[in-house]
Amino acid sequence: MLKEKIIYDNHLPIKVTTVNLNNYPMHLHDDIEVMYVLEGSVLVKNGYFEQVLSEGDVFLFNKRELHSLARTEEDNMVMMLHINISYFTKYYNTLQDSFFVMESRDDKPDSVESLRTLMASIMMEMLQKGYRYEEKVIESVHNLLSCLISDFTFDDEQDGRDGERSRSEAVLAARLHRVIEYMYENYGRKLTLNEIADIEELSLYYLSHVIKDTTGMSFQDLLSYIRVEASEKLVLGSTKRIGAIAEEVGFSAVRYYIKHFGYWYGMHPLEYRKKYGGKIVHHRLAAEFVRCAPVKIEGSIRKHKKEVYADYVDRFKTKPVMISVDSKDVPKSSIIEARGLAKTMERDVNRILAEPFLKFKGMQEHLMSIGSNYAITTKCAPGQELNSLSIVLYNVDEAMEESLNVIGSEEELLGVVKSYITETEFLIRFSGFRGTYRVLRYRMDKDVLVKKISDAVNMKGVLDARERFVNELSAEPTVYTGQYKSSEIMSLRSAFSGIGMEIILIDRVE
């Protein structure tokens, strides 16, 4: 198929594919594609011109812009980022109509370097899938779009682009983009090449050759394709008669519609409806590529963007903390002993970090287990059925624990808390727990803790009522409640970026 349908996974408005590319035939899609050549080189045919992109180059394909990719004599690794325009248009009202032009080697090097950094960050987030990675990816895409809109939006009237050839190519690209967009917007009525030539103020002969040379199709064949493609959703998503569909999408006779539908889809529209009705159909191009292994992608990012790679290596250096609780476990003590986490939190300089822990300890429950960054208790006495648990988690590793045990002031506390960027995942598995459980989660992330400590360090002057209220809200924990039904094993996950804590209270309700 000429038009590629981009399927977005994981509820994200972007799709990242990193491949060793051999051939990607001429195609278009409804969304923006940004390409980053991580290794080797690739040949790009962008409708109006051909160009070899080398390692480190960034290039962009606009919505409905015909393009193809092919390998050169050397191996390659290419990152392709597709951006869902329909999602981001609500933030950028000009995005649907914007046309971007980018020449990565010469055009605005600082802006292109920013794009490389953002692309590398998006790739690392997608590979690592750390705490709240979806939000970080979307934030990076917002920054990427802002950079494109600010520095790479093409205007027919703009001046100052280097070189007559690149200027004329950009003008031709913009015109071809407008022509295809106009055809997509008006395919349902009688549409002629004369009409478009008049709008673009071009000769009929010239426009006809531009379309043929860049798409490989005549104007009439391209229009017929667009009409057939538009008819697909009516064939699959309605019970309309084929004659009515043919008329709705602009064919003058049903026989022409059936002929062109068969050419592109390989079967009669009714056969297609019978085979795929009610299904999501993903037409794949005859593209030839091999997806790259994560370790190879990370190695390439490390070579190109060392600072991005180093940041992620530092943040994800800790292994997941696995905690197991069995319903047959017996409480060991009614006192949280002054060791590990408890010892660290007893230091007066850590009193702000210790507030949640002291609340936890104040319940005076029976201790089941304690480690350097967690403790588990229960209100059930030894010998009773285990139907409640209390868990406190702190994202602190050995180095952070050591720092918290030697600092001497709240100013030093603020410094170590701000600089701590390690991401940690806790996975707690409860075995032998049957029934429905009420779960309450009391959570304080890094930004809340930083705010509380900053307020304690910088207590100056008298705050008015509004300032006090803002401070109170900024330092408030987040509380979640919910119910879980377990037949045998129940798992709870908690993840942190930087220092943070969470108290989880679990009670069986039936």
C-alpha positions in Angstrom: 0.0 0.0 0.0 1.1 3.5 -0.7 -0.3 4.8 2.6 1.1 3.4 5.8 -1.1 3.2 8.9 0.8 3.9 12.0 -0.3 1.9 15.0 0.4 3.6 18.3 1.0 1.2 21.2 1.1 1.6 25.0 -1.3 4.5 25.0 1.5 6.8 23.7 1.0 9.3 20.9 4.3 8.4 19.5 5.9 5.3 17.9 9.7 4.6 18.0 11.3 2.1 15.6 15.0 1.5 15.4 16.2 -0.7 12.6 19.0 -1.8 10.3 17.3 -0.7 7.0 17.6 -2.3 3.6 14.6 -0.8 1.7 11.5 1.1 2.6 9.4 1.7 -0.6 7.7 5.0 -1.5 4.9 5.7 1.0 3.2 8.4 3.0 1.3 8.6 6.3 -1.0 11.0 8.2 1.6 11.9 10.8 5.0 13.5 11.2 8.1 11.3 11.1 11.5 12.4 12.4 14.5 10.2 11.5 17.9 10.1 13.2 20.7 8.2 11.5 22.6 6.6 14.4 25.1 4.6 12.3 26.2 4.4 8.6 24.1 6.1 6.0 20.8 5.8 4.1 19.5 7.1 0.8 16.3 9.3 1.1 14.0 10.0 -1.8 11.7 12.7 -0.6 9.4 13.0 -3.6 11.2 16.0 -5.0 14.9 15.1 -4.4 17.4 12.4 -3.3 19.9 12.8 -0.6 22.3 10.5 1.3 21.9 11.0 5.1 25.0 10.2 7.1 25.6 9.2 10.7 24.3 11.9 13.1 21.9 13.4 10.5 18.3 14.2 11.5 15.6 14.5 8.9 11.9 15.1 8.9 9.0 13.9 6.7 5.8 15.9 6.9 2.3 14.6 7.0 1.3 13.0 3.7 4.8 13.6 2.2 5.8 10.9 -0.2 9.2 9.4 0.7 11.3 6.2 0.5 14.4 4.9 2.2 17.2 2.6 1.0 20.5 1.4 2.3 23.8 2.5 0.8 26.9 0.4 0.5 27.5 0.6 4.2 25.4 -0.8 7.1 23.2 1.5 9.0 21.1 2.0 12.2 18.1 4.4 11.8 15.7 5.6 14.5 12.3 6.5 13.2 10.0 8.6 15.4 6.3 8.9 14.3 4.3 11.6 16.1 0.5 11.4 16.3 -0.6 14.8 14.9 -4.2 14.4 16.0 -3.1 14.2 19.6 -0.7 17.1 19.6 -2.9 19.5 17.5 -4.9 20.4 20.6 -1.7 22.0 21.9 -0.5 23.5 18.6 -3.3 24.8 16.5 -1.1 25.4 13.5 0.4 21.9 13.5 -2.1 20.4 11.0 -1.1 23.0 8.4 2.6 23.4 9.2 5.2 22.3 6.7 8.8 21.7 8.0 12.0 21.8 6.1 15.2 20.5 7.6 18.8 20.0 6.4 20.6 18.5 9.3 24.2 19.2 8.4 23.9 22.9 7.5 20.7 24.3 8.8 20.6 25.7 12.3 23.2 23.4 13.9 22.3 24.3 17.5 18.6 23.5 16.9 19.5 20.2 15.2 21.7 19.3 18.2 18.7 19.9 20.5 16.7 17.5 18.3 19.4 14.9 18.6 19.4 15.2 22.4 15.6 14.9 22.5 15.6 11.9 20.2 18.2 10.1 22.2 16.3 10.9 25.5 13.0 9.5 24.0 14.8 6.4 22.8 16.4 5.8 26.3 13.1 6.3 28.0 11.4 3.9 25.7 14.1 1.3 26.3 14.3 1.7 30.1 10.6 2.2 30.8 11.3 3.7 34.2 9.1 5.6 36.6 6.5 7.7 34.7 8.4 7.2 31.5 5.3 7.9 29.4 5.0 11.5 30.8 8.7 12.1 30.2 8.4 10.9 26.6 5.4 13.1 25.9 7.2 16.1 27.5 10.3 15.5 25.2 8.0 15.3 22.1 6.5 18.7 23.2 9.9 20.2 23.3 10.8 18.6 19.9 7.7 20.0 18.3 8.4 23.5 19.8 11.8 23.4 18.3 10.4 22.3 14.9 7.7 25.0 14.9 10.2 27.7 16.0 13.1 26.9 13.8 12.1 24.7 10.9 8.6 25.9 9.7 8.8 26.7 6.0 7.3 29.9 4.6 7.2 30.5 0.8 8.1 34.1 1.4 11.0 33.5 3.7 14.5 34.6 2.6 18.0 33.7 3.6 18.2 30.0 3.0 21.6 29.0 1.8 21.9 28.0 -1.8 19.5 28.3 -4.7 19.1 24.5 -5.1 17.9 23.9 -1.5 15.6 26.9 -1.8 14.0 25.7 -5.0 13.7 22.2 -3.6 12.0 23.5 -0.5 9.6 25.5 -2.6 8.8 22.5 -4.7 8.4 20.3 -1.6 5.9 22.8 -0.1 3.9 23.0 -3.4 3.7 19.2 -3.7 2.6 19.0 -0.1 -0.1 21.5 -0.7 -1.2 19.7 -3.8 -1.6 16.4 -2.0 -3.3 18.0 0.9 -5.8 19.7 -1.4 -6.5 16.4 -3.1 -7.2 14.7 0.2 -9.5 17.6 1.2 -11.5 17.6 -2.1 -11.4 14.0 -3.4 -15.2 13.6 -2.9 -16.1 16.0 -5.7 -15.1 16.5 -9.3 -11.4 17.6 -9.2 -9.2 18.5 -12.1 -5.6 19.2 -12.6 -6.5 22.5 -14.1 -8.1 23.7 -10.9 -5.0 22.8 -8.8 -2.6 24.4 -11.5 -4.6 27.6 -11.3 -4.4 27.7 -7.5 -0.7 27.1 -7.5 -0.2 29.4 -10.5 1.7 26.7 -12.4 1.4 25.5 -16.0 -0.6 22.4 -16.5 2.3 20.7 -18.2 4.8 21.5 -15.4 2.4 20.4 -12.6 1.6 17.2 -14.4 5.3 16.3 -14.7 6.0 17.2 -11.0 3.3 14.8 -9.8 4.4 12.1 -12.2 8.1 12.5 -11.3 7.7 12.6 -7.6 4.9 10.0 -7.0 5.4 7.7 -9.9 1.7 8.2 -10.8 -0.3 10.4 -13.0 -2.6 13.0 -11.4 -5.7 10.8 -12.2 -4.1 7.7 -10.8 -3.1 9.5 -7.6 -6.6 10.9 -7.1 -8.1 7.4 -7.7 -5.8 6.0 -5.0 -6.8 8.7 -2.5 -10.5 8.0 -3.2 -10.0 4.2 -2.8 -8.1 4.7 0.4 -10.9 6.9 1.7 -13.4 4.3 0.8 -11.8 1.6 3.0 -13.4 2.9 6.2 -16.8 3.0 4.6 -16.4 -0.6 3.3 -15.4 -1.9 6.7 -17.3 0.5 9.0 -20.7 0.7 7.3 -23.3 -1.3 5.5 -23.6 1.1 2.6 -23.9 -0.3 -0.9 -20.8 -0.3 -3.0 -22.5 2.1 -5.5 -23.2 4.6 -2.8 -19.6 4.4 -1.5 -18.2 4.9 -5.0 -20.3 8.0 -5.4 -19.5 9.4 -2.0 -15.7 9.2 -2.5 -15.9 10.8 -6.0 -15.9 8.0 -8.6 -18.1 8.7 -11.6 -19.0 5.1 -12.1 -19.0 2.1 -9.8 -17.1 0.0 -12.3 -14.1 2.5 -12.1 -14.3 2.2 -8.3 -14.2 -1.6 -8.4 -11.3 -1.6 -10.8 -9.1 0.8 -8.8 -10.1 -0.9 -5.5 -9.0 -4.2 -6.9 -5.7 -2.8 -8.1 -4.7 -1.5 -4.6 -6.4 -4.0 -2.4 -6.3 -7.1 -4.5 -10.0 -8.0 -4.3 -13.5 -6.7 -4.8 -14.8 -4.3 -2.1 -17.5 -6.8 -1.0 -14.9 -9.5 -0.7 -12.8 -7.1 1.4 -15.8 -6.3 3.6 -16.5 -10.0 4.2 -12.9 -10.8 5.0 -12.0 -7.8 7.2 -15.3 -6.3 8.4 -15.2 -5.3 12.0 -11.4 -5.7 12.2 -8.6 -3.2 12.4 -6.6 -3.8 9.3 -2.9 -2.8 9.2 -1.6 -2.8 5.7 2.2 -3.4 5.8 4.5 -2.1 3.2 7.0 -4.5 1.6 9.7 -2.9 3.7 12.9 -4.7 4.4 14.6 -4.1 7.7 15.7 -5.8 10.9 14.8 -4.3 14.3 17.8 -3.5 16.4 18.5 -5.1 19.8 18.3 -2.6 22.8 21.9 -3.1 23.8 23.0 -2.0 20.3 20.8 1.0 20.3 22.1 2.0 23.7 25.7 1.6 22.5 25.0 3.9 19.5 23.4 6.5 21.8 26.4 6.3 24.1 28.6 7.1 21.1 26.6 10.0 19.9 25.1 11.5 23.1 27.3 10.5 26.0 25.6 12.9 28.4 22.2 11.4 27.7 23.4 7.8 28.0 25.3 8.6 31.2 22.3 10.2 32.8 20.2 7.1 32.2 22.9 4.7 33.3 23.2 6.6 36.6 19.5 6.7 37.1 18.8 3.1 36.4 21.8 1.5 38.1 19.8 -0.1 40.9 18.1 -3.5 40.5 14.4 -3.8 41.4 13.8 -4.4 45.1 11.8 -7.7 45.3 9.9 -8.1 48.6 8.0 -11.3 49.4 5.3 -11.7 52.0 3.6 -15.0 52.8 0.3 -15.3 54.7 2.0 -18.0 56.8 4.7 -15.6 58.0 4.8 -14.9 61.7 5.4 -11.4 63.2 8.8 -11.3 64.9 8.5 -8.4 67.3 6.2 -5.5 68.3 9.1 -3.1 68.1 10.8 -1.6 65.1 14.4 -2.1 66.1 16.9 0.8 65.8 18.8 -0.6 62.8 18.8 0.0 59.1 16.0 2.3 58.0 14.9 2.9 61.6 18.4 4.0 62.7 18.7 6.4 59.8 15.3 8.0 60.5 16.1 8.5 64.2 18.7 11.2 63.5 17.3 14.6 64.2 18.8 16.1 61.0 16.6 13.7 59.0 13.4 14.6 60.9 11.6 15.9 57.7 12.4 12.7 55.8 11.5 10.7 59.0 8.0 12.2 59.4 6.2 9.5 57.4 8.3 6.8 59.0 7.5 8.1 62.5 3.8 8.0 61.6 4.3 4.4 60.5 6.1 3.5 63.6 3.5 5.3 65.8 0.9 2.6 64.8 3.0 0.3 67.1 2.3 -2.8 65.1 4.1 -6.1 65.1 7.3 -6.1 63.0 7.5 -8.7 60.3 10.6 -7.6 58.4 12.9 -4.6 58.0 15.6 -3.7 55.6 17.7 -0.7 54.7 14.9 0.9 52.6 11.7 -0.8 53.8 9.8 -2.2 56.8 6.7 -4.4 57.0 4.4 -4.6 60.1 0.9 -6.0 60.9 -1.7 -5.2 63.5 -2.4 -9.0 63.8 -0.8 -10.6 66.8 1.2 -13.8 66.5 -1.1 -16.7 66.1 -3.9 -14.6 64.4 -4.8 -14.9 60.7 -2.8 -12.4 58.7 -5.4 -10.1 57.2 -3.7 -6.7 57.4 -0.2 -5.4 56.5 1.5 -2.1 56.7 4.5 -1.3 54.5 6.9 1.6 54.3 9.2 2.1 51.4 12.1 4.6 51.0 14.0 5.1 47.8 17.5 5.2 49.3 20.5 3.1 48.3 23.6 2.3 50.3 25.4 5.4 49.3 22.4 7.6 50.1 21.9 5.9 53.4 25.5 6.5 54.2 25.1 10.2 53.4 22.0 10.5 55.6 23.9 9.0 58.5 26.8 11.6 58.3 25.2 14.9 57.3 25.1 17.5 60.0 22.6 20.1 58.9 19.3 20.5 57.0 21.2 22.5 54.3 23.4 19.4 53.7 20.2 17.3 53.7 18.7 19.5 51.0 21.8 19.1 48.9 21.9 15.3 49.0 18.2 15.0 48.4 18.3 17.3 45.3 21.3 15.5 43.9 19.9 12.0 44.3 18.5 10.9 40.9 18.5 7.1 41.2 15.3 5.4 40.0 14.2 2.4 42.0 11.4 -0.1 41.5 9.8 -2.0 44.4 7.8 -5.1 43.6 6.0 -6.7 46.6 4.4 -10.1 46.1 1.9 -11.4 48.6 1.4 -15.2 48.6 -1.5 -17.0 50.1 -3.7 -13.9 50.3 -7.3 -14.7 49.2 -10.2 -12.3 49.1 -10.8 -8.6 48.6 -8.4 -6.1 50.1 -8.6 -2.4 50.7 -5.4 -0.6 49.8 -4.4 2.9 51.0 -1.3 4.4 49.6 0.3 7.5 51.2 3.1 8.8 48.9 5.7 11.6 49.0 7.8 12.1 45.9 11.1 13.9 45.5 9.5 17.3 44.7 7.4 17.2 47.8 10.3 16.3 50.1 12.5 19.0 48.5 9.8 21.6 49.1 9.4 20.6 52.7 13.2 20.7 53.4 13.6 24.0 51.4 10.9 25.6 53.5 12.6 24.5 56.7 16.0 25.8 55.5 14.6 29.1 54.2 12.2 30.2 56.9 12.5 34.0 56.5 10.0 36.7 57.1 6.3 36.3 57.6 4.2 34.7 54.9 0.7 35.9 54.0 -2.3 33.5 54.0 -2.0 32.8 50.2 1.8 32.0 50.4 1.2 29.7 53.4 -1.6 27.9 51.5 0.6 27.4 48.4 3.4 26.1 50.6 1.1 23.7 52.4 -0.3 22.3 49.1 3.2 21.9 47.5 4.3 19.9 50.5 1.2 17.6 50.8 1.5 13.9 50.2 -0.6 12.1 47.6 -3.1 9.6 48.9 -4.6 6.8 46.8 -7.3 4.3 47.8 -8.5 1.2 45.9 -9.5 -2.4 46.2 -7.7 -5.5 44.9 -9.2 -9.0 44.5 -6.7 -11.8 45.0 -7.2 -15.5 44.5 -3.7 -16.5 45.7 -1.0 -14.1 44.8 -1.2 -10.3 44.8 1.5 -7.9 43.5 1.9 -4.2 44.2 4.5 -2.1 42.5 6.0 1.2 43.5 8.6 3.2 41.6 10.6 6.3 42.4 12.7 8.8 40.5 15.0 10.3 43.1 14.3 10.1 46.8 10.8 9.4 47.8 8.7 7.3 50.2 5.4 5.5 50.4 3.3 3.9 53.1 0.9 1.1 51.9 -1.8 -0.1 54.2 -3.6 -3.3 53.2 -6.7 -4.7 55.0 -8.9 -7.6 54.0 -12.6 -6.5 53.7 -14.1 -10.0 52.9 
